[in-house]
């Protein structure tokens, strides 16, 4: 199990006992072991609760007195000053020029929804990214590279076949030790893929000695960058070489700088992170000694299969095979703790449910295999068993936006982006959008003449909701939500109570 924070807490406690004068140390037989562990566990949970609820953006937005829907824009001088401040704390060169300014303005105006989604997902990945980047001595700002590569979605696959948070092609991934077989693709493993990306980026920087050129090589490949350098007359900086790079790569570094800027100054742009289920600090890990279906885990500890799969994207399906070395699963502390205590029961239940379906006698040895096609799970991370899911398709018409389509079908923009592996809300006429049909998706086909959305929108309070969670879920600050609900006691919400959110 991964018990990093708990282990540190134990060491601190042990250090405290070691420094206590001998005449003040309590006799060991009076120290109740269970009570001590319970105290440590409670302290850890309290720390996690405080750590994951620091909404500094809320106070910034309130101080600026933004209203819901405000989309502030700033002068070029303000953008450049902020980039300069970022550069002061980083070895990275975040240039302020015409290309980066126009891209920043576009992101701040057109990619606000994308920024909300990514900021929410970042709580699951950025801490881990920063640990790995620090381990390899790389600039922390490289964490934003995964944002423009995958939108922080580990199961995204490009049309060219690149896969995962860091969009590794199959052979490149294999070169950096990311293995693949019928059940597993390590390009979708957040930790292993991040480690591989760090090693790759370190190599690229070693070749060019310039982080912008290293990013260009990550996007276009060292071969294309070397050609561009020769065509430029052997220039040594990205901006000098940029005109000779492929068109997509010419926009790659400005996109990276814009993403780094907007995620750093999101509060100043009135962007509230999307609500998330779990934070990286709340995860634990358990390694398995047998092959197990996620459905068995779900049944044993009441952990939804979709949630298990979302936190363990390395597995192509809902089956976790027996391998050497063993496969591991990550999840919330309470679920993994319960699963560890019921491990024997887990394998008994698995055998009872699946003994005639999946042979487990021989473990899979995780060695690289060469394949030309890779089976990837659906972007939602849902079990691909036939007939369990159905989809309908919507053809985009003139004048339609992602928002109007979502309203038409009674779903959210975020769901459409998830189901279609989209990184932005940009769509085009004639595009076919896949929409999940049934529970959790489209409840019915749209009417022939859709009625306009009402001016006001309300939300019914559910069990476990707080005013803060409701505000965050709908892209508002608590102050903005309070303005929409004068007279409502934010500390005494009742299930079923209607709260205005628009």
Helices and strands as residue ranges (DSSP letters): H 4-18, G 22-24, G 28-30, H 33-51, H 56-63, H 76-88, H 98-110, H 112-135, G 140-144, H 145-150, H 170-175, G 186-188, H 190-208, H 211-220, H 222-231, H 238-241, G 242-244, H 247-250, H 252-264, G 267-269, G 280-282, E 283-287, E 292-293, H 294-301, H 305-310, E 319-320, E 323-324, E 328-332, H 333-341, H 343-354, E 364-365, E 390-395, H 402-409, H 413-419, E 432-437, E 458-460, H 467-473, H 478-484, E 498-500
